[in-house]
């Protein structure tokens, strides 16, 4: 799955603050994502994040084209 910095994701499991939308801050073998409700950031391995994605709300992949 292609994910880019700036993408907004909805994960299967919500954050304890009640937020369900996350912004991708860093990509690679590990991803850093930030909760858009409270601002808390979390590092997750690529395999776990790809398995937990419910949908991609906004993608930055085609922004340069």
N, C-alpha and C positions, 0 to 999 in steps of 0.2 A: 504494500500500500504506500503510495506517495503522499507524504505529509511535508509541509513547508512551514518555516517560521512565519508566524502571524495567522495561521489557520485557527479557526474556532471550532472546537469539538464538543459534542455532547457524549458523555460516558454513561455506561449502564448504571453505575453506582454514583450517587451524589456525594458531595463533600459534606462534612458534618455541619457546616454553616448554612446548608440548604441550597447552595449553588450547584448547578448541573452543567454550566458552560465553562470551558477551559480554553486558554490561548496557548499555542505552542511557542515557547521561547527559544528552544534549542533542539536540534535534530541530530541523529547519528545512531550509534548503538543504544544509547540511552536518550530519553527525551526529558526536557524540563518543561512542565506545563504550569500555568498559573490560573487559579480560580478567579473568574471575573467578578464574583460577588465580594469576596473578602481580600483578594490579593495574595493569598498564600501560594507558594510555589512548591512543586513536588518533582522529584526525579523518578522516572519509571523506565524499566527496560523496554526496548522496542516490542518484544514479543508480548509482554503483558498489556502494553498500551493498545496495540493493534487488536488484541482479543477483547478489550473492554470498550472499544469505540462503538457507540450506538449510531451516530451519524456525524458527518462533517457539515457544520452549519455555514461556514464561510471559508473559502480557500483562497490563498494568495498565489497559488501555482500559476495561474494564467494572467496575473497582473502585469507582467512584463511583455506579454505578446500583443 
